[in-house]
Amino acid sequence: MPPRLQDAFLTRGREVAFSRKQVIMTEGAEDTDVYLLITERLQFSLLSPQGREVILREMGPGEMFGELSAIDGLPRSTNVMALEDSRLAQMNAAAFAAMLGEVPDAGLWVARQLVQRIRNLTDRAFELATLPVASRVQAELLRLAREAAAPGADAIEIRPMPTHADLAARVGTSREAVSRELGLLAQQGLLAQSGRTLRIGSITALRAVYERMLR
């Protein structure tokens, strides 16, 4: 969120704090507040009827969530959990609607965010439906690299790296399958992992491997 819109959000909202692993939002809940993340990271997920967790994404400072229920009044569509002790700004749906009408370009910014999320969900649905596990793992690594990379950088370190279990929940496979695929990429010299740090030597080279597997 641009600084000017963040200031408008903070002025109209109130600051709240959540502890590590505390649930902020649950799927099906009927509240309609909107949140702006100020510090740390959050995790978005869903649970299958069998209790299997599917991780949809993570979110960092300056990002907003909860606007879908504020706009359409329907129940929450995901679960949200704080990965670390986090501070957020919270705004009720009426104040959010007023901000969209009063603050120049606020509505356009929200529309662009919704468009980007639709595109991301389309990409992930395509990957889950059509790609083998190796390609899904590579696609997720490329997403993580894009989020962490400085402009123009080709080598990148991802810290903290999601656990193999978390990666598996993101790409719809098992922890063992993720470990196997990361091991194969390491053997090819494309990445190296030490604890919770993953180094990708060349994003370009990893993308080339991914694109070859799509042919």
N, C-alpha and C positions, 0 to 999 in steps of 0.2 A: 504494500500500500504506500503510495507517495506520501512524503512527510506532511504535506498540507492536509491530506485526508486523514492521516493518523492523528494530527492535532485536533481535527474536528471530532473524530471518534472519541478521543480521550476526554475532550471537553464535555461531551454529552453522556459518556458512560461512567462506570465506576470501576476502580481497580479491585481485582480479586486474586487470590493466591491458591495454588493447588500443589500438593505434595507429590513426590515421585511415586509413580504407579497409581495415583489417584484417578478415578474415572470422572471425567468432566461432563460427558454426554453419553446417553445410552440409546441404542436403536429402539424406536417405538415410543420414546418419551414425547410428551405433548407440550413441553415448554418451547418457546419461540425466541429466546434471547439470541443475540449475535455477539460473537467474541472476536477480539483482536489479540493475537499473541504478542506479548511484549518481550519475554525472555524465554530461553531454552527451546525444547522441541516437544511436539505432540505426535501421537500415533493414532491413525484412523483404521478401524477394522470392522469386520462383520463376523458373526458366528453362524455356521451352518446348523441345520436341525440336529445333526449328529454331534455338535459341539466343536467342530473344527474351526479354528480361527483363520480368517483370510485377511492379511494386512493389505490395506488399500494404498496407503501413502503415509509419509511423515510431513510435518509442517514446521517451519522455522519462524523466527521473530519477524514481525511486520506483516504476517499473513492473517487473513480473516476467515472465519467459518461460522456456520449456523444460519447463514442468510437464506438457505432454501426454505426452512420452516418459517422464517420471518416473512418471506414473500408469499408462500402459498398456504400457510397455516396448517400444513400436514405434519404428522409425527416425524421425529428424527429418523434419518436414513442410515446412520452409522454410529458406531461407538467411538469415543474419543478419550484417550488416556494421556496423562502427562508422563513423559519419559524421564524427566528430572523435575526438581522443585521449580515451578513456573509461575510467572505473573502474567495476568491477562486483564484486558479491559472488557467489561460486560455492558451491553446496551439492550434495552427491551425493543420489541418489534416496532412499536409506535415511534419511538425516538429514531430508530434506524430508517423508517420510511420518511420521516421528516427530514433527516439528514440528506437522503437521496434527492429530495426536492429542493433543499435550501443551499447545499454546497455545490458550486459549479463543478461539473465533470464527475461527480461522485457516481451518478447513475451509469455513465459510460464506462467508468473503471470497473464497476461491479459486473456489467454486461460482458466486458472483455474477460474477466476472471471466470465467469460461467462458461464462456465459449472455450477457453483454454482447458477447463476441467472436462468438458464434453470431448474434446479432442484426445485428451490423455486417456479417458475411459474407453474411447473407441479403439485406441492403440492397444490397450491392455486386453480388451475383449478379443481383438484379433489375435494377439499373441497366444492367449490361453486356448483359443479354439483351433488354431492352425499350426503352431510352432512346436517343435520338440523341446524337451527340457533344456538341452544345451543352449538353444537359441533364446529361450525365455530367461535363463540365467544371464546370458550376455547382454540382452536388452535391459535387464534391471541394472546391471553394472554400468552400462552406458548412461542410464538415467541418473544414477548416483554420481557418476563422474561429471555430468553436465551441471548438476546442482552445486558441486564442490569446486569446479575448475574456475580459475581466474580467466578473464578474457584473453584468448589467444594461447592459453597453456595447453600443452599436449600431454605432459606427465602430471599426475595428480596423486595426492594422498587423501584417502577417505578416512576421517576420524570423527567419531567412533564408527567403525564398520558394523553394520547390522550382524547379528549372530547368524550362523548357518540356518538355525531354526526359523529366524525371522525372514531370511531370504526365501526359504522354502514356502512360508506362509504367503509371501508376496507373489510367487510365481506358480503356485499350485502344484507343488511336488513335495518330496520328503527331504529331511535334513541330510540323509546319506547321499541322495542324488546331487544336492547342491555341493556337498563336500567333494564328491567325485569330479564334478565339472570344474570347480575352482582348482582342484589338483591338476587337472589336464591343462588348464590355461597357464598355471604356474610352470608346468613342464615345458610349455612352449615359450616361456620367458615373457609372457604378456602381463603378468602380475606377480606380486609377492605379498604375503600376509605375515604380519608379526603382531600377535595379540589382537587388539581391536583396531589395528591400522592396516589398511590395504593400499598398496602402491600399484598404480597402473602406469607402466612405463611409457605407453603411447596409446592415447585414446584413439588416434587414427588407425593404428594397427589392430586394436580390438574391434573397432567398427568394421574394418575390412574382413575380419574373420566372421563376424556376424552376418555381413552382407553376402559373403560367399555361401553361407549355409542357407540363405533364402532362395538361392537360384535353383 
